[in-house]
Amino acid sequence: MPNFQLYNYNTVSSTNDKAKTFAEKGNFNLVVIAERQTKGRGRFNRKWSSSSGGLYMTILLKEKNSDKIKYLTLIASLAVSKSIKSLSGLNGMVKWPNDVLVNGKKVCGILTEILHGKKTYAIIGIGLNINQKKFPKIIMEKATSLKIECNKQFEVKTAAKFIIREFQRLYAYYEKHDCLKITNLWKKSSHTIGKWVKAKTLEGEYAGKAIGIDKDCNLLLKLDNGKIKKIMEGDIFITANTA
């Protein structure tokens, strides 16, 4: 289980980019934390709202199993979910592939990247909405924060401490190659499994019931024709809660 060196900043372009500069110098097993990002981003290079009041952090690890990288996203989302519960009492639900929701709204996004050089590194970026009171119009109906949900202020540093602790605990399963344990924990906290969803992918759109994830962390959809479709990437939209 890694012991992390912490690096705290007021403002950075993005914590993932900052972590990359450490990796390029051969550093790893560290966490970059910032109060604000000027160029925060999510999957597919989408802009991530990174105003003050949120927690923006990146975990940098030396990675040997790049084929198992998706498990690090599961671990991070579970660590955030557990930390939300500890911090606020709210139930954070994980949504495939990289979100955490509270009361059906997005409270956290995760961006995991692999950096190849002399060594291979995993960079796990986490953006958690904590004390924000409002969001840009384009996302205000889909996003929330712990403060909005609880009507109280939270200590951002405490949230970071909780997430790091939970990540370390769950990462121990990863080091033991116990990916089944991680998968089962993720399923128990899943907002996606058992729901009827629409998946928008690069190869097209698919509608069906989310029935699980496979050993490579791909989402499994049971289509109307009874066939099982493996979703490797894309956006998932809930269309119905139950069958």
C-alpha positions in Angstrom: 0.0 0.0 0.0 1.6 3.3 -1.1 2.3 6.1 1.3 1.7 9.4 -0.5 3.6 12.6 -0.4 1.1 15.5 -0.6 1.6 18.7 -2.6 -0.8 21.5 -2.0 -1.4 24.5 -4.3 -3.8 27.4 -4.4 -4.2 27.4 -8.2 -3.0 25.2 -11.0 -3.9 24.7 -14.6 -5.0 21.2 -13.8 -3.8 18.7 -11.1 -3.4 16.0 -13.7 -1.0 18.2 -15.7 0.9 19.1 -12.5 1.2 15.4 -11.6 2.6 14.8 -15.1 5.4 17.2 -14.4 6.3 15.2 -11.3 6.1 11.9 -13.3 8.4 13.3 -16.0 11.0 13.8 -13.3 10.7 10.2 -12.1 8.5 11.0 -9.0 5.5 8.9 -8.0 3.3 7.8 -5.1 2.2 11.4 -4.5 -1.0 13.4 -4.5 -1.4 16.9 -6.0 -4.2 19.0 -4.4 -5.4 22.4 -5.5 -8.1 24.8 -4.4 -8.8 25.9 -8.0 -8.0 24.8 -11.5 -7.9 27.1 -14.5 -8.0 24.4 -17.1 -9.7 21.5 -15.4 -11.0 18.8 -17.8 -12.9 15.5 -17.8 -13.2 12.7 -20.3 -13.0 13.5 -24.0 -11.2 16.7 -23.0 -14.4 18.3 -21.7 -14.1 21.3 -19.5 -14.6 20.6 -15.8 -16.0 23.5 -13.7 -13.2 24.1 -11.1 -14.2 27.1 -9.0 -13.0 27.6 -5.4 -14.9 25.5 -2.9 -14.3 22.2 -4.6 -11.6 19.6 -4.1 -9.3 19.0 -7.1 -6.7 16.3 -6.6 -4.6 13.8 -8.6 -3.0 10.6 -7.4 0.2 9.7 -9.2 1.3 6.0 -9.1 3.9 3.9 -10.9 1.8 1.4 -12.8 2.8 -2.1 -14.0 -0.6 -3.4 -15.0 -1.7 -0.9 -17.6 -4.3 -3.4 -18.9 -6.1 -3.1 -15.5 -6.1 0.7 -15.5 -9.9 0.9 -15.4 -9.9 -0.7 -12.0 -8.2 2.5 -10.7 -11.2 4.5 -11.7 -13.5 2.1 -9.9 -11.3 2.3 -6.8 -11.3 6.1 -6.9 -15.0 6.3 -7.3 -15.5 3.9 -4.4 -13.1 6.0 -2.3 -15.1 9.1 -3.0 -18.4 7.4 -2.3 -17.2 6.1 1.0 -15.7 9.5 1.9 -18.9 11.4 1.1 -20.8 9.1 3.5 -18.2 9.7 6.2 -18.1 13.4 5.7 -21.7 14.2 5.2 -23.9 11.2 5.8 -25.0 11.3 2.1 -25.1 8.3 -0.1 -22.7 8.7 -2.9 -23.6 6.3 -5.8 -21.1 5.4 -8.5 -22.2 5.7 -12.1 -20.3 4.0 -14.9 -17.7 4.8 -16.0 -16.3 7.6 -13.8 -18.9 9.6 -11.9 -20.3 9.8 -8.4 -23.8 11.0 -7.9 -25.7 12.3 -4.9 -29.5 12.3 -5.1 -29.2 11.6 -8.9 -26.9 14.6 -9.5 -23.2 14.6 -10.3 -21.0 15.5 -7.4 -17.7 14.1 -8.6 -15.9 13.2 -11.8 -12.8 11.1 -12.2 -10.2 11.2 -15.0 -7.7 8.4 -15.2 -4.8 8.6 -17.6 -1.7 6.5 -18.4 1.6 8.2 -19.0 4.3 6.1 -20.9 7.9 7.1 -20.7 10.9 5.4 -19.1 8.3 4.1 -16.7 4.6 3.8 -16.9 2.5 5.9 -14.6 -1.2 6.1 -13.7 -2.7 9.5 -13.1 -6.1 9.5 -11.3 -7.7 13.0 -11.2 -10.6 13.6 -8.9 -12.9 16.6 -8.9 -15.4 16.7 -6.0 -18.0 19.5 -5.5 -17.9 20.4 -1.8 -18.7 24.0 -0.9 -19.9 25.4 -4.2 -23.3 27.3 -4.0 -24.0 27.4 -7.7 -22.8 26.1 -11.1 -22.6 27.4 -14.7 -26.0 27.3 -16.4 -25.0 24.5 -18.8 -24.6 22.0 -15.9 -26.6 23.5 -13.0 -29.5 21.0 -13.5 -27.2 18.0 -13.5 -24.6 19.0 -10.9 -24.7 19.4 -7.1 -22.3 19.9 -4.2 -22.2 18.6 -0.6 -23.1 22.1 0.6 -26.2 22.3 -1.6 -27.4 18.9 -0.4 -26.7 19.5 3.3 -26.9 23.3 3.6 -23.7 23.4 5.5 -20.0 24.0 4.9 -17.4 21.2 4.9 -13.7 21.1 5.4 -12.0 20.4 2.0 -8.8 19.2 3.6 -10.8 16.6 5.6 -12.4 15.3 2.4 -9.0 14.9 0.8 -7.7 13.0 3.8 -10.8 10.7 3.8 -10.4 10.0 0.0 -6.7 9.2 0.3 -7.3 6.9 3.2 -10.0 5.0 1.4 -8.1 4.9 -1.8 -5.1 3.3 0.0 -7.4 0.7 1.6 -9.0 -0.3 -1.7 -5.7 -0.2 -3.6 -4.5 -3.0 -1.3 -7.0 -5.3 -3.1 -5.6 -4.1 -6.5 -2.0 -5.0 -5.4 -3.2 -8.4 -4.4 -4.9 -8.8 -7.9 -8.2 -9.2 -6.1 -10.1 -7.4 -8.9 -13.3 -9.4 -8.1 -13.5 -7.8 -4.7 -13.3 -4.4 -6.2 -15.9 -5.2 -8.8 -18.3 -6.6 -6.2 -17.9 -3.5 -4.0 -18.5 -1.3 -7.0 -21.7 -3.1 -7.9 -23.1 -2.7 -4.4 -22.7 1.1 -4.7 -23.7 1.3 -8.4 -26.3 3.8 -9.6 -26.1 2.1 -13.1 -26.6 -1.7 -12.5 -30.2 -2.8 -12.8 -31.3 0.4 -14.7 -32.5 0.8 -18.2 -30.0 3.0 -20.0 -29.0 4.5 -23.3 -25.3 4.3 -24.2 -23.8 6.8 -26.6 -20.5 5.4 -28.0 -18.2 6.2 -30.9 -19.7 3.2 -32.8 -23.3 4.1 -32.2 -26.1 4.3 -29.6 -27.5 1.3 -27.7 -30.4 0.9 -25.4 -30.8 -1.9 -22.8 -30.6 -2.9 -19.2 -27.3 -2.6 -17.4 -26.7 -6.0 -15.9 -23.1 -5.8 -14.7 -19.5 -5.1 -15.7 -17.0 -7.7 -17.0 -13.4 -8.4 -15.9 -12.2 -5.5 -17.9 -14.6 -3.1 -16.3 -16.7 -2.8 -19.5 -20.4 -2.2 -18.9 -22.7 -5.1 -20.0 -26.1 -4.2 -21.5 -28.8 -6.7 -22.2 -30.5 -5.4 -25.4 -34.1 -5.8 -26.4 -33.2 -8.7 -28.6 -31.7 -10.6 -25.7 -28.1 -10.1 -26.8 -25.4 -8.9 -24.4 -23.6 -5.8 -25.6 -20.2 -4.8 -24.1 -19.8 -1.0 -23.7 -16.1 -0.1 -23.6 -16.5 3.7 -23.5 -19.1 6.4 -23.9 -21.8 8.2 -22.0 -24.6 6.5 -20.1 -28.1 8.0 -19.6 -30.6 6.4 -17.3 -33.9 6.0 -19.0 -35.8 3.9 -16.4 -35.0 2.8 -12.9 -36.4 -0.7 -13.1 -37.6 -3.2 -15.6 
